[in-house]
Amino acid sequence: MTPYWLRRVATLDPGDPHGVNPILDRRPPRGIDVRPAAVLVLFGGSPVPDPLARGGLPADADVLLTQRAPTLRQHSGQVAFPGGAADPEDDGPIRTALREAQEETGLEPSGVRPLAVLPEIFIPPSGFDVTPVVAYWEQPSPIGVVDPGEAARVVRVPLRDLLDPDNRFQVRHSRGYQGPAFQVDGMLVWGFTAGVLAGLFAVSGWEIEWDHRDVRDFDVVLAELEAGVVEP
């Protein structure tokens, strides 16, 4: 059974009420060969809702994220959902997402309950057409970095930290991208991962109003993080 506090993200497509989330509308140009991929958007926490919290969000609710190894050729150092390219043997995006998550984090797939398969999102730098698979971690298992060549960190990030308006803003990249971002646990979450999270938060019932007019330079934010400077 889907926990009450996850019912909206399990049944509604991600939203963009402020019109600041370009990730959700990314579709591959015509005539381009795309590579199918999937990521696991894995929420954990008590199945019992908190009656005093927005949308019933329990205090221990979290999401599983990885920080990619700095040596990778594509998206190095970025914070991401566990996931990757589909194998010919995969029978769909759920299988791809679970297999890749197990390979990257060591989680036990049998403890994961898939809830929803979201529309594909095209990632131009890699040519992947990525399917986010939303899931609930019914029986959490030990996790950690399996291959240091793939991931530098594997972390369960509290949703209340991500939802804190003080940790939310937009970033503007020198290549022209502008979109939602989060600054948590010494990490900058932006791009595809932040876009999916922001889209789900917008329909979740958990969201706290944040200043979507707060736009920061990507390079400056990253440099401050690396220097240990916290934005007031």
C-alpha positions in Angstrom: 0.0 0.0 0.0 1.2 3.5 -0.9 1.8 5.6 2.3 -0.7 8.4 2.6 2.0 11.1 2.5 3.2 9.7 -0.9 -0.2 9.4 -2.6 0.1 12.6 -4.6 3.6 12.0 -6.0 2.4 8.5 -6.9 -0.6 9.6 -8.9 0.2 13.2 -10.2 2.7 14.2 -12.9 5.3 16.7 -11.7 4.2 20.4 -11.7 5.7 23.8 -12.4 3.4 26.4 -10.9 6.0 29.2 -11.1 7.2 28.4 -14.6 10.8 28.0 -13.5 11.4 24.4 -14.3 12.6 23.8 -17.9 13.6 20.2 -17.1 10.0 18.9 -17.2 9.4 19.9 -20.8 12.6 18.5 -22.3 11.8 16.2 -25.2 14.4 14.9 -27.8 14.5 16.8 -31.1 13.2 15.0 -34.1 15.6 12.7 -35.9 17.9 12.3 -32.9 18.7 8.8 -31.8 18.2 8.6 -28.0 19.4 6.1 -25.5 16.9 4.9 -23.0 17.8 5.2 -19.3 16.0 5.3 -15.9 16.6 6.6 -12.5 15.2 5.6 -9.1 13.5 8.4 -7.1 13.4 6.5 -3.9 11.6 8.0 -0.9 12.1 6.5 2.5 10.5 7.1 5.9 7.7 6.0 8.2 4.6 4.8 6.4 2.6 6.6 9.2 1.8 10.3 8.3 2.5 13.1 10.6 -0.9 14.7 11.2 0.8 18.1 12.1 3.0 18.3 9.0 2.2 19.5 5.5 0.8 16.6 3.4 1.4 14.3 6.4 5.2 14.3 5.7 6.8 12.2 8.5 9.9 13.7 10.2 12.2 10.9 9.0 11.2 11.2 5.3 14.1 11.2 2.9 15.3 10.6 -0.6 18.2 8.6 -1.9 20.9 10.5 -3.8 24.4 9.9 -5.0 27.2 12.3 -5.8 28.9 11.2 -9.0 32.7 10.6 -9.0 34.8 13.7 -10.1 36.6 11.5 -12.6 33.6 10.6 -14.7 33.5 11.9 -18.3 29.9 13.1 -18.1 28.1 14.9 -15.2 31.2 14.5 -13.0 30.7 15.6 -9.4 27.0 16.2 -9.8 24.3 15.0 -7.4 22.0 12.5 -9.0 19.4 9.8 -8.4 20.8 6.3 -8.7 20.2 5.0 -12.3 21.7 4.7 -15.7 21.4 3.2 -19.2 18.9 0.4 -20.0 20.3 -3.0 -20.8 18.8 -5.1 -23.6 17.8 -7.7 -20.9 15.8 -5.1 -18.9 12.0 -5.5 -19.3 11.3 -1.8 -18.7 12.4 1.3 -16.8 11.5 -0.2 -13.4 13.9 -3.0 -13.9 16.6 -0.6 -15.2 16.2 1.7 -12.3 16.3 -1.0 -9.7 19.3 -2.8 -11.3 21.3 0.4 -11.6 20.5 1.5 -8.0 21.6 -1.9 -6.7 24.9 -1.7 -8.7 25.6 1.9 -7.5 24.4 1.8 -3.9 24.1 -1.8 -2.9 20.5 -1.6 -1.9 18.3 -4.7 -1.9 15.6 -4.3 -4.7 13.1 -6.6 -3.0 12.6 -3.9 -0.3 11.6 -1.3 -2.8 8.0 -0.7 -3.9 7.7 1.1 -7.3 4.8 3.6 -7.2 4.9 5.5 -10.5 6.7 5.7 -13.9 7.0 9.4 -14.9 7.2 10.7 -18.5 10.7 10.6 -20.1 13.0 13.6 -19.9 15.7 14.2 -22.5 19.2 15.0 -21.3 21.1 16.8 -24.2 24.7 16.4 -23.0 24.5 12.6 -22.8 21.7 11.9 -25.3 19.7 9.8 -22.7 16.0 9.8 -22.6 15.5 9.3 -18.9 12.5 7.8 -17.2 12.1 8.6 -13.5 10.7 5.8 -11.4 9.1 6.9 -8.2 9.3 4.4 -5.4 8.9 3.8 -1.6 11.6 2.1 0.4 9.4 -0.3 2.4 12.3 -2.3 3.8 15.5 -0.2 3.8 18.7 -2.1 3.4 22.4 -1.0 4.0 23.7 1.3 1.3 27.1 2.9 0.4 29.5 3.6 -2.3 30.0 0.3 -4.3 32.4 1.6 -6.9 34.4 4.8 -6.1 34.9 5.2 -9.8 31.2 5.8 -10.2 30.1 7.5 -7.1 31.8 9.7 -4.4 28.9 9.6 -2.0 25.6 7.8 -1.4 23.3 9.6 1.0 19.8 9.7 2.3 18.8 13.4 2.3 16.0 14.5 4.6 13.1 15.9 2.7 12.6 18.6 5.3 16.1 19.9 4.5 15.3 20.0 0.8 11.9 21.6 1.4 13.4 24.3 3.7 13.0 27.6 1.8 16.4 28.7 3.0 17.9 25.9 1.0 16.1 26.6 -2.3 16.8 29.0 -5.1 17.5 29.0 -8.8 20.9 28.7 -10.5 21.9 30.3 -13.8 24.6 28.4 -15.7 27.0 30.1 -18.1 25.7 27.8 -20.9 22.2 29.4 -20.6 20.4 27.0 -18.3 18.4 28.4 -15.4 16.3 26.3 -13.1 15.6 25.1 -9.5 18.4 24.2 -7.1 18.9 23.0 -3.6 21.8 23.4 -1.3 22.0 20.6 1.3 24.6 18.6 3.2 27.4 20.4 1.4 26.0 19.6 -2.0 24.5 21.6 -4.8 21.5 19.7 -6.3 20.6 21.2 -9.7 19.8 20.3 -13.3 17.8 17.1 -14.0 17.8 15.9 -10.4 16.6 19.3 -8.9 14.0 19.6 -11.7 12.5 16.3 -10.9 12.5 16.9 -7.2 11.0 20.4 -7.6 8.3 19.0 -9.9 7.3 16.4 -7.4 7.4 18.8 -4.5 5.1 21.1 -6.3 2.3 18.5 -6.3 3.2 16.7 -3.1 1.3 18.8 -0.6 4.6 19.1 1.4 6.0 22.2 -0.2 6.7 25.4 1.7 6.6 28.6 -0.4 10.1 29.6 -1.5 11.6 32.6 -3.3 11.7 31.5 -7.0 13.0 35.0 -7.8 16.3 34.2 -6.0 18.6 33.4 -8.9 22.2 32.7 -8.2 25.2 32.2 -10.5 26.1 28.6 -10.7 29.8 29.0 -10.6 29.6 31.3 -7.6 27.4 28.9 -5.7 29.7 26.0 -6.5 32.9 27.9 -5.5 31.3 28.9 -2.2 30.4 25.3 -1.5 33.9 24.1 -2.2 35.2 26.9 0.1 32.8 26.0 2.8 30.9 29.3 2.6 27.2 29.1 3.6 24.9 31.6 1.9 22.9 33.5 4.5 
